[in-house]
Structure formats: structure tokens, C-alpha cells
């Protein structure tokens, strides 16, 4: 607590009369890009484990939270202590099996209770659910929001019965996209819509298979980058410039790169 208080005092000084001009100019809105950036840097540190790096990145993210709390304090809305108290109260309220009746619930039961208690919390505040889809931020990355929308709908039984059905739906959406692409009077808007349907269906398949679409795409990105960089190295070894090769020559290097690749698929819960 001593170190937390120290950081809070530093933040107050930075925003004070004789503080840093940059810090004093910031608002909740202006800090949004920095909050997003620091969040992704924490995620990057988690993917490439390094104790010291993760510690520093978590500190940078905490700084963003403290920054927002300082601004709110200046606006007489709430303080860092208020945020901590709200969090503590919420954790206790949503874990009655730990802090009240001492029940050994499964992870699935905990999640079910969590959602029910979350709804009760909102009702106490006068916030009543109009739709099962309420509460999903529109600012979520699109892959994540698609997965959340589908998961919410699935909780009341609006879901597929097998992955094969979803695969058929993907083929159906691809066919509709292909028809638009082959239409002499093709519409950019219709192609846009059909491509969105394809992507939404692919996310549905990943969700049904209990595979994170974000992580699956991240792995595909890493695989592509690894193979492409290998292509560049292979070209250099042959005293060639990749940019001057034709597609057939590049595809030959791609095949070699693919054969030499020894990239492992992520495991241990990273799906």
C-alpha cells in the first residue's frame, strides 16, 4: 500500500500546478490510444514470457488506470480508492461460494453464478436487461465482439448442433460471395456484406470448437510472417531480389520455406 500511495502522489504532482505540461493537458479521451497501446504491450509480454518485462508493462498499464483516476478525482467524480473499493465489493459479491457459504463449485457453475449475480447488480442500479445481447461493448475488436454475440445467443439455445453444420454454412456464404464476385453488375456494398457473413460464420465455427478466433488468427499471422521471412532469406542466399521475382518463382521459394518450417502449434490453454 505504501508504494501505491507513492505512485498516487507522483501522479497528483505530475498533474499539479508545477507539474508536467503534457500530463496536465491529458483528458480521458486523449488517453484512450495510450490505454489500448499499453494493454497490447502487456499481452505481448504474456505471449513472450519475461518476468521483468511483464512487471514493467503491468506497471505501465496500472499508470493508465491511475491517470484516469486522478482526472476523475480532479473532476470530483471518484478516486482510486473508490475504484479499489468497488472492485473489492464486486469480487466478494460475485463469489458467495467463497466468502459466504463455502461451496466447492466447478468452473462452469462459477461462471453461471457470475452472470446471474452480474444481472442482479445491474438491477439494483436500475439497469434492466432489454436483450440477451446487452453489455457487449461496441468498441470490442470485431472478432471478439462476434464471438461474444454468438456466445450470448448460444446460452439460450440459439446455436448450431454440430461443427459440420457451420462448415456447410461457411460454404453457403462463400457461394453467395462468389456469385456477387461473378456478377457483371457487382455491387461493392453487396460484396462487403457477403464477405462479412463469411467472416462471422468462421468465428462461429471457432467458437463452437472452443478455439479462440483471435488466437487462431494470431498463429496464422505468425506462420505467414515466418514463412515469408524465410522466403526472403532463401532469395538472398541465391543472390536474388524477392521483389524482382515473378509469382511462379516466389511460389517455389514459398514451398521450400513451408517444408523447412518447424513451427509448433500453441498448446497449454493458449487456444
C-alpha positions as CSV (number, residue, x, y, z in Angstrom):
1,X,0.0,0.0,0.0
2,X,3.0,2.3,0.7
3,X,4.1,2.0,-2.9
4,X,0.6,2.5,-4.3
5,X,0.3,5.7,-2.2
6,X,3.6,6.9,-3.6
7,X,2.5,6.4,-7.2
8,X,-0.8,8.2,-6.5
9,X,1.2,11.2,-5.0
10,X,3.5,11.2,-8.0
11,X,0.5,11.3,-10.4
12,X,-1.0,14.1,-8.4
13,X,2.3,16.1,-8.7
14,X,2.5,15.5,-12.4
15,X,-1.0,17.0,-12.8
16,X,-0.3,19.8,-10.3
17,X,0.4,23.4,-10.9
18,X,4.1,22.9,-11.3
19,X,3.7,19.5,-12.9
20,X,4.4,18.2,-16.4
21,X,2.7,20.2,-19.2
22,X,2.0,17.1,-21.2
23,X,0.4,15.3,-18.3
24,X,-1.7,18.3,-17.4
25,X,-3.1,18.5,-20.9
26,X,-4.5,15.0,-21.0
27,X,-8.1,14.0,-20.8
28,X,-10.0,10.7,-20.5
29,X,-10.5,10.8,-24.3
30,X,-6.9,11.7,-25.2
31,X,-5.6,8.8,-23.1
32,X,-7.6,6.2,-24.9
33,X,-4.9,5.4,-27.5
34,X,-2.3,5.0,-24.8
35,X,-4.6,2.7,-22.7
36,X,-5.0,0.5,-25.8
37,X,-1.3,0.5,-26.6
38,X,-0.3,-0.4,-23.0
39,X,-2.9,-3.2,-22.9
40,X,-1.5,-4.8,-26.1
41,X,2.1,-4.4,-24.7
42,X,1.0,-6.4,-21.6
43,X,-0.5,-9.1,-23.9
44,X,2.7,-9.1,-25.9
45,X,4.7,-9.6,-22.7
46,X,2.4,-12.5,-21.8
47,X,3.0,-14.2,-25.1
48,X,6.8,-13.8,-24.9
49,X,7.4,-14.5,-21.2
50,X,9.9,-12.4,-19.4
51,X,9.4,-11.7,-15.8
52,X,11.0,-8.3,-15.7
53,X,9.3,-7.2,-19.0
54,X,5.8,-8.3,-17.8
55,X,6.3,-6.5,-14.5
56,X,7.2,-3.2,-16.3
57,X,4.3,-3.5,-18.8
58,X,1.8,-4.2,-16.0
59,X,3.1,-1.1,-14.3
60,X,2.6,1.0,-17.4
61,X,-1.0,-0.3,-17.6
62,X,-1.6,0.5,-13.9
63,X,-0.3,4.0,-14.6
64,X,-3.0,4.5,-17.2
65,X,-5.6,3.4,-14.6
66,X,-4.2,5.8,-12.0
67,X,-4.1,8.6,-14.6
68,X,-7.8,8.2,-15.3
69,X,-8.5,8.1,-11.5
70,X,-6.5,11.3,-11.0
71,X,-8.5,13.1,-13.7
72,X,-11.8,11.8,-12.2
73,X,-10.6,13.0,-8.7
74,X,-9.9,16.5,-10.1
75,X,-13.5,16.4,-11.6
76,X,-14.8,15.4,-8.1
77,X,-16.3,12.2,-9.6
78,X,-14.4,9.4,-7.8
79,X,-10.9,8.4,-6.6
80,X,-8.5,5.5,-7.0
81,X,-9.7,4.3,-3.5
82,X,-13.3,4.4,-4.7
83,X,-12.3,2.2,-7.7
84,X,-10.5,-0.3,-5.4
85,X,-13.5,-0.4,-3.0
86,X,-15.9,-1.0,-5.9
87,X,-13.7,-3.8,-7.2
88,X,-13.4,-5.5,-3.8
89,X,-17.1,-5.3,-3.1
90,X,-17.8,-6.8,-6.6
91,X,-15.4,-9.7,-6.1
92,X,-16.9,-10.6,-2.7
93,X,-20.5,-10.3,-4.1
94,X,-19.8,-12.4,-7.1
95,X,-18.0,-15.2,-5.1
96,X,-20.6,-16.1,-2.4
97,X,-19.3,-19.7,-2.6
98,X,-16.0,-18.5,-1.2
99,X,-17.0,-15.6,1.1
100,X,-20.4,-16.8,2.4
101,X,-21.4,-20.4,2.1
102,X,-18.1,-22.1,1.3
103,X,-19.3,-24.3,-1.6
104,X,-16.8,-26.1,-3.9
105,X,-18.3,-25.1,-7.3
106,X,-17.0,-26.2,-10.6
107,X,-15.6,-23.6,-13.0
108,X,-18.8,-23.9,-15.1
109,X,-21.0,-23.3,-12.1
110,X,-18.9,-20.3,-11.1
111,X,-19.4,-18.7,-14.5
112,X,-23.1,-19.4,-14.4
113,X,-23.5,-17.8,-11.0
114,X,-21.2,-14.9,-12.0
115,X,-23.6,-14.0,-14.8
116,X,-26.7,-14.2,-12.6
117,X,-25.1,-12.1,-9.9
118,X,-23.9,-9.6,-12.5
119,X,-27.5,-9.2,-13.6
120,X,-28.7,-8.7,-10.0
121,X,-26.0,-6.0,-9.6
122,X,-27.3,-4.1,-12.6
123,X,-30.9,-4.4,-11.5
124,X,-30.0,-2.9,-8.1
125,X,-28.7,0.1,-10.0
126,X,-31.9,0.4,-12.0
127,X,-30.3,-1.1,-15.2
128,X,-32.6,-3.8,-16.6
129,X,-31.7,-6.1,-19.5
130,X,-33.6,-5.4,-22.6
131,X,-31.8,-8.0,-24.7
132,X,-29.7,-11.1,-24.0
133,X,-27.1,-9.2,-26.1
134,X,-26.8,-6.3,-23.7
135,X,-23.5,-5.5,-22.2
136,X,-21.2,-6.3,-25.1
137,X,-19.1,-3.2,-25.9
138,X,-19.4,-1.9,-29.4
139,X,-15.8,-0.9,-29.2
140,X,-14.6,-4.5,-28.9
141,X,-12.4,-5.7,-31.8
142,X,-14.8,-7.2,-34.3
143,X,-13.6,-10.8,-33.9
144,X,-14.1,-10.6,-30.2
145,X,-17.5,-8.9,-30.5
146,X,-18.7,-11.5,-33.0
147,X,-17.6,-14.3,-30.6
148,X,-19.4,-12.6,-27.6
149,X,-22.6,-12.0,-29.6
150,X,-22.7,-15.7,-30.7
151,X,-21.9,-17.0,-27.2
152,X,-24.6,-14.9,-25.6
153,X,-27.2,-16.2,-28.1
154,X,-25.9,-19.8,-27.6
155,X,-26.6,-19.6,-23.9
156,X,-30.4,-19.6,-24.6
157,X,-30.1,-22.4,-27.1
158,X,-29.7,-20.4,-30.3
159,X,-26.8,-22.3,-31.6
160,X,-25.7,-24.9,-34.1
161,X,-25.8,-28.6,-33.2
162,X,-22.5,-29.6,-34.9
163,X,-19.4,-28.1,-36.4
164,X,-20.3,-29.7,-39.7
165,X,-23.4,-27.6,-39.9
166,X,-21.3,-24.5,-39.5
167,X,-18.9,-25.6,-42.2
168,X,-21.8,-26.0,-44.6
169,X,-22.9,-22.5,-43.7
170,X,-19.4,-21.2,-44.5
171,X,-19.6,-22.9,-47.9
172,X,-23.1,-21.4,-48.4
173,X,-21.8,-17.9,-47.5
174,X,-18.7,-18.4,-49.8
175,X,-21.0,-19.4,-52.6
176,X,-23.1,-16.2,-52.1
177,X,-19.9,-14.2,-52.1
178,X,-18.7,-15.9,-55.3
179,X,-22.0,-15.1,-57.0
180,X,-21.5,-11.4,-56.2
181,X,-17.9,-11.5,-57.5
182,X,-19.1,-13.1,-60.7
183,X,-22.0,-10.6,-61.2
184,X,-21.3,-8.3,-64.2
185,X,-23.1,-5.6,-62.3
186,X,-21.3,-6.5,-59.0
187,X,-22.0,-4.2,-56.1
188,X,-19.2,-3.2,-53.7
189,X,-21.8,-3.0,-50.9
190,X,-23.1,-6.5,-51.5
191,X,-19.6,-7.9,-51.7
192,X,-18.8,-6.1,-48.4
193,X,-21.9,-7.6,-46.8
194,X,-21.2,-11.2,-48.1
195,X,-17.6,-11.1,-47.0
196,X,-18.7,-10.0,-43.5
197,X,-21.1,-13.0,-43.4
198,X,-18.2,-15.4,-44.3
199,X,-16.0,-14.0,-41.5
200,X,-18.9,-14.1,-39.0
201,X,-19.5,-17.8,-39.9
202,X,-15.8,-18.6,-39.5
203,X,-15.8,-17.0,-36.0
204,X,-18.9,-19.2,-35.2
205,X,-17.0,-22.3,-36.1
206,X,-14.1,-21.3,-33.9
207,X,-16.3,-20.6,-31.0
208,X,-18.2,-23.9,-31.4
209,X,-14.9,-25.8,-31.4
210,X,-13.8,-23.8,-28.3
211,X,-10.9,-22.2,-30.2
212,X,-10.3,-18.5,-29.8
213,X,-10.6,-17.0,-33.3
214,X,-8.2,-14.2,-32.2
215,X,-5.5,-16.7,-31.2
216,X,-6.1,-18.9,-34.3
217,X,-5.6,-15.8,-36.5
218,X,-2.6,-14.7,-34.4
219,X,-1.0,-18.1,-35.0
220,X,-1.8,-17.9,-38.8
221,X,-0.2,-14.4,-38.9
222,X,3.0,-15.7,-37.2
223,X,3.1,-18.6,-39.5
224,X,2.8,-16.4,-42.6
225,X,5.4,-14.0,-41.3
226,X,7.8,-16.8,-40.5
227,X,7.4,-18.4,-44.0
228,X,7.7,-15.0,-45.8
229,X,10.9,-14.1,-43.9
230,X,12.3,-17.5,-44.8
231,X,11.5,-16.8,-48.5
232,X,13.4,-13.5,-48.3
233,X,16.4,-15.3,-46.8
234,X,16.3,-18.0,-49.4
235,X,16.2,-15.4,-52.2
236,X,19.3,-13.7,-50.6
237,X,21.1,-17.0,-50.4
238,X,20.6,-17.3,-54.2
239,X,21.6,-13.6,-54.8
240,X,18.1,-12.9,-55.8
241,X,15.8,-9.9,-55.1
242,X,12.4,-11.1,-54.0
243,X,10.8,-8.0,-55.5
244,X,12.1,-8.8,-59.0
245,X,10.9,-12.5,-59.0
246,X,7.7,-13.5,-60.7
247,X,4.8,-15.2,-58.9
248,X,5.9,-18.7,-60.0
249,X,9.4,-18.2,-58.7
250,X,8.1,-16.8,-55.4
251,X,5.7,-19.8,-55.0
252,X,8.7,-22.1,-55.4
253,X,10.5,-20.4,-52.6
254,X,7.3,-20.5,-50.5
255,X,7.1,-24.3,-50.9
256,X,10.7,-24.6,-49.7
257,X,10.1,-22.3,-46.8
258,X,7.0,-24.3,-45.9
259,X,8.9,-27.6,-46.0
260,X,11.6,-26.2,-43.8
261,X,9.3,-24.8,-41.2
262,X,9.2,-26.3,-37.8
263,X,6.7,-24.1,-36.0
264,X,4.7,-25.8,-33.2
265,X,1.0,-25.2,-32.7
266,X,0.3,-23.4,-29.4
267,X,-0.9,-25.6,-26.5
268,X,-1.4,-25.5,-22.8
269,X,-4.6,-23.4,-22.9
270,X,-3.4,-20.8,-25.4
271,X,-6.2,-21.7,-27.8
